[in-house]
Amino acid sequence: MSGEALPEASVSADAPAASAGTPVLRVRDLKKTYVVGFMRKKVEAVRGVSFEVRPGEIFGLLGPNGAGKTTTIKSILRLVHPSSGSIELFGGSPADPDVRAKVGYMPENPYVYQYLTPREFLDLCGRLVGMGKKERRDRAEAMIDQVKLRHAADRPIGKFSKGMMQRVGLAQALLHDPQLLVLDEPMSGLDPIGRKEVRDVLLAQRDAGKTLLFTSHVLSDVEVLCDRVVILRSGLVRASGELRELVRAEVERYELELADVADPLEAALAPLGELVRHPARLHLTLGERADVDRALALAMEHGAHVVALRPQQRSLEELFVEQTTDAAAP
């Protein structure tokens, strides 16, 4: 979003160095308002977002287009100035060059010089962060292997597909061995095999003790990768917490599987839920715990065999839709 920003907010400075228990990133009541157009209309991109990212975790920043994800990330990285609120990185200010040196960033659409090869581009990035010649060469070769670009290491980047460009962007974010990786849609443009390979790279970074903050529209990847998430809509936090707790917070329904079901039992169960008859089994979907208790009592009374009782929790997709559709609007 373009436009004139309101005056810059203050950010925490002169904070002590981060300890093992200190959040890697702390965002408090972050707001960002743009003034756009001839009429100087105010557009609130971020409206009081707060969250913390802990050491060694993978944290997901989720939301539909226009939710404020990229603006939040750019505020953290000082690429835009927040209108108000506070941001701490490693217990200090993101304005401190020593603090920013601990961060690796991959934008949604990485910009690279089209005529350079991945090897040349990574060498340039290494120069920009002050690496010596041998270190640049060693790290570049390691990153080329890590993101599976060995076969294209000497091809001009301008001839790459979107997915290959994403791999180059990831390689440059990893090049200086940052403690915090900030990745904006890192899976964009990747095929299923490419997504699997990038997921493996990100999980390896977490296993090495690194911290990751990323946005994604690919919810299946989020479910595999993330420890905790924040879901944004229209610049506001709609849900936040540990992923497994958010998706398991409520049992949506129960699935009861029975064998040896005679016709009288089937007739008695029919009013309780949705029945699906298979050759040797009966599946009954129930919405309430009281209905489960009644169905189990009927099964025992009629001598049926209970094969399984499965609570069905909502998926991340269901949670995402619930929190980002018009019905959830503040």
C-alpha positions in Angstrom: 0.0 0.0 0.0 1.4 3.3 -1.0 0.8 6.7 0.6 2.2 9.1 3.2 2.7 7.5 6.6 1.7 9.3 9.8 4.6 10.2 12.2 6.8 7.4 13.4 6.0 5.7 16.6 8.7 5.1 19.2 10.2 1.6 19.6 11.9 0.1 22.6 15.6 1.0 22.8 18.4 0.5 25.2 16.9 -2.8 26.4 19.1 -5.5 27.9 20.3 -8.3 25.8 17.8 -11.1 25.3 18.1 -14.1 27.7 17.0 -17.6 27.1 13.6 -16.8 28.6 13.1 -13.5 26.7 10.9 -13.5 23.6 12.9 -13.1 20.4 10.2 -10.7 19.2 7.6 -8.8 21.2 5.0 -6.7 19.4 2.6 -4.6 21.6 -0.4 -2.6 20.3 1.1 -2.1 16.9 -0.8 0.3 14.7 -0.1 1.5 11.2 -2.2 4.2 9.4 -1.5 5.4 5.9 -2.7 8.7 4.5 -3.6 8.2 0.8 -5.0 10.1 -2.1 -5.8 13.7 -2.8 -8.4 13.7 0.0 -5.7 12.4 2.4 -7.9 9.5 3.5 -6.7 7.6 6.5 -6.4 3.8 6.0 -5.8 1.7 9.0 -3.7 -1.3 7.9 -2.9 -2.6 11.4 -5.1 -1.8 14.4 -3.5 -2.8 17.7 -1.8 -6.1 17.0 0.1 -7.7 19.9 2.0 -11.0 20.0 5.3 -12.6 21.1 7.6 -15.0 19.3 9.5 -17.3 21.6 13.0 -18.7 21.0 13.2 -21.8 18.9 9.6 -21.9 17.7 8.0 -21.6 14.3 5.3 -18.9 14.5 2.7 -18.4 11.9 1.1 -15.0 11.0 -2.1 -15.9 9.1 -4.9 -14.0 7.5 -6.6 -13.2 4.1 -5.2 -10.7 1.7 -5.4 -7.2 3.2 -5.4 -8.5 6.8 -2.2 -6.6 7.7 0.4 -9.5 7.7 2.9 -7.9 5.4 2.5 -4.4 7.0 3.2 -6.1 10.4 6.3 -7.8 9.1 7.6 -4.6 7.4 7.0 -2.7 10.7 9.1 -5.3 12.6 11.9 -5.0 10.0 11.7 -1.1 10.0 10.8 -1.1 6.3 7.8 1.0 7.3 7.4 3.0 10.4 4.5 2.1 12.7 2.1 4.9 13.7 2.1 3.7 17.3 2.9 0.7 19.5 6.2 -0.9 20.4 8.4 -3.6 18.9 11.3 -5.4 20.6 13.8 -7.7 18.8 16.1 -9.8 21.0 15.2 -7.5 23.9 16.4 -4.4 22.0 15.3 -2.0 19.3 14.8 -3.1 15.7 16.5 0.2 14.8 19.8 -1.2 16.2 22.0 -2.5 13.3 23.5 -5.2 15.6 19.9 -6.4 16.3 18.9 -6.4 12.7 22.0 -8.4 11.8 20.4 -11.3 13.7 17.4 -11.4 11.3 17.1 -13.0 7.9 14.2 -11.8 5.7 12.6 -13.2 2.6 9.9 -11.0 1.0 6.9 -12.5 -0.8 8.4 -11.5 -4.1 12.1 -11.5 -3.8 13.9 -8.9 -6.0 17.1 -10.2 -7.5 19.3 -9.0 -10.4 18.0 -11.0 -13.3 21.4 -11.4 -15.0 23.1 -12.8 -12.0 23.4 -16.5 -11.3 22.4 -17.9 -7.8 26.1 -18.2 -7.0 26.8 -14.6 -8.0 23.8 -13.2 -6.2 24.6 -15.0 -3.0 28.2 -13.7 -3.2 26.8 -10.2 -3.6 24.6 -10.6 -0.6 27.5 -11.9 1.4 29.5 -8.8 0.5 26.7 -6.6 1.7 26.7 -8.2 5.1 30.5 -8.0 5.4 31.5 -11.6 4.9 35.0 -12.5 3.8 35.7 -14.2 0.5 36.1 -17.7 1.8 33.1 -17.4 4.1 31.0 -16.1 1.3 32.0 -18.9 -1.0 31.4 -21.6 1.6 28.1 -20.3 2.8 26.8 -19.7 -0.8 27.7 -23.3 -1.8 26.0 -24.7 1.4 22.8 -22.6 0.7 22.7 -23.7 -2.9 22.7 -27.3 -1.8 20.2 -26.7 1.1 17.6 -25.2 -1.2 18.2 -27.7 -4.0 19.5 -25.3 -6.6 22.8 -27.1 -7.5 21.5 -27.9 -11.0 20.9 -24.2 -11.7 23.7 -22.6 -9.7 25.2 -21.1 -12.9 22.1 -20.2 -14.8 20.8 -16.6 -14.9 18.1 -16.0 -12.4 16.0 -14.2 -15.0 15.3 -17.6 -16.6 14.0 -19.1 -13.3 10.4 -20.1 -12.6 8.5 -18.6 -9.6 9.3 -21.6 -7.5 13.0 -21.4 -8.2 13.0 -17.7 -7.5 11.5 -18.5 -4.1 14.4 -20.9 -3.4 16.9 -18.1 -4.3 15.1 -15.8 -1.9 15.2 -18.4 0.9 18.9 -19.0 0.3 19.8 -15.3 0.7 17.7 -15.1 3.9 19.7 -18.1 5.3 23.1 -16.9 4.0 24.4 -15.1 7.1 23.1 -17.8 9.6 20.5 -15.5 11.3 18.9 -16.3 14.6 15.4 -15.2 13.5 14.0 -15.9 10.0 11.2 -13.8 8.8 9.5 -15.3 5.7 6.6 -13.7 3.8 4.8 -16.5 1.9 7.9 -18.7 1.5 5.8 -21.5 -0.2 4.4 -19.2 -2.9 4.9 -20.7 -6.4 6.2 -24.0 -5.2 4.9 -27.4 -6.4 4.1 -30.1 -3.8 7.6 -31.5 -4.0 9.1 -28.1 -3.6 6.9 -27.3 -0.6 8.0 -30.5 1.0 11.7 -29.6 0.5 11.3 -26.1 1.8 9.4 -27.4 4.8 12.3 -29.7 5.5 14.7 -26.8 5.4 12.6 -24.8 7.8 12.2 -27.6 10.2 15.9 -28.2 10.1 16.4 -24.5 11.0 14.2 -24.9 14.1 16.0 -28.1 15.0 19.2 -26.1 14.9 17.7 -23.7 17.5 16.6 -20.9 15.1 13.3 -19.0 15.4 11.0 -18.6 12.5 8.2 -16.1 11.8 6.3 -16.6 8.5 3.1 -15.9 6.7 1.4 -18.4 4.5 -1.9 -19.1 2.7 -1.1 -22.8 2.5 -2.8 -24.0 5.6 -1.6 -27.5 5.3 2.0 -26.2 5.6 1.1 -24.2 8.6 -0.4 -27.3 10.3 2.9 -29.2 9.7 5.3 -26.4 10.7 3.8 -24.0 13.2 4.0 -24.2 17.0 1.8 -21.1 17.5 -0.2 -18.8 15.3 -1.9 -15.4 15.1 -4.9 -15.0 12.8 -5.4 -11.4 11.5 -8.5 -9.9 9.9 -8.7 -6.2 8.8 -5.6 -5.4 10.9 -7.0 -7.0 14.1 -6.0 -10.2 16.0 -8.9 -12.6 15.6 -7.3 -15.6 17.3 -3.9 -16.5 18.7 -2.3 -19.3 20.7 -0.8 -22.8 20.3 -2.0 -24.3 17.1 -2.9 -27.7 18.6 -5.0 -25.9 21.3 -6.8 -23.7 18.8 -7.9 -26.5 16.5 -8.7 -28.8 19.4 -10.4 -26.2 21.6 -13.9 -27.5 20.6 -15.1 -30.9 19.6 -17.4 -30.3 16.6 -18.9 -33.7 16.4 -18.5 -37.4 17.3 -18.3 -40.4 15.0 -19.5 -43.7 16.5 -18.8 -46.9 14.6 -20.8 -50.0 15.5 -20.9 -53.6 14.4 -23.6 -56.3 14.8 -26.4 -53.7 14.5 -29.9 -55.2 14.1 -32.8 -53.3 12.4 -34.5 -52.3 15.7 -31.2 -50.7 17.0 -30.7 -48.8 13.7 -34.3 -47.5 13.9 -33.7 -46.3 17.5 -30.4 -44.6 16.6 -31.8 -42.8 13.5 -33.2 -39.8 15.4 -29.9 -39.1 17.2 -27.7 -38.3 14.2 -26.7 -39.1 10.7 -26.5 -42.8 9.8 -24.4 -44.4 7.1 -24.8 -48.1 6.7 -21.9 -50.2 5.4 -22.0 -54.0 4.8 -20.7 -54.9 8.2 -20.7 -51.6 10.1 -22.9 -48.7 11.0 -21.4 -45.2 11.2 -23.3 -42.6 13.2 -22.3 -38.9 13.3 -23.5 -37.1 16.5 -23.5 -33.5 17.4 -23.9 -33.6 21.2 -22.2 -35.5 24.0 -25.7 -36.4 25.4 -26.5 -38.0 22.1 -23.3 -40.0 22.3 -24.2 -41.3 25.8 -27.7 -42.2 24.6 -26.3 -44.0 21.5 -23.9 -46.0 23.6 -26.6 -47.0 26.0 -28.8 -48.2 23.1 -25.9 -50.1 21.6 -25.2 -52.0 24.9 -29.0 -52.6 25.4 -29.2 -54.2 21.9 -26.0 -56.2 22.1 -24.1 -54.3 19.4 -20.3 -54.1 19.3 -18.7 -50.6 19.7 -15.8 -50.5 17.2 -14.7 -46.9 17.7 -15.8 -43.5 19.1 -13.9 -40.7 17.5 -14.2 -37.0 18.6 -13.9 -34.8 15.5 -12.2 -31.5 16.1 -12.3 -28.6 13.7 -9.4 -28.2 11.3 -7.2 -25.2 10.9 -9.0 -24.4 7.7 -12.3 -24.4 9.6 -10.8 -22.1 12.2 -9.3 -19.8 9.6 -12.6 -19.5 7.7 -14.5 -19.0 11.0 -12.2 -16.1 12.0 -11.8 -14.4 8.7 -15.2 -14.4 7.1 -17.8 -11.6 7.2 -19.6 -13.4 10.1 -16.5 -12.9 12.2 -16.0 -9.2 11.4 -15.7 -7.0 14.5 
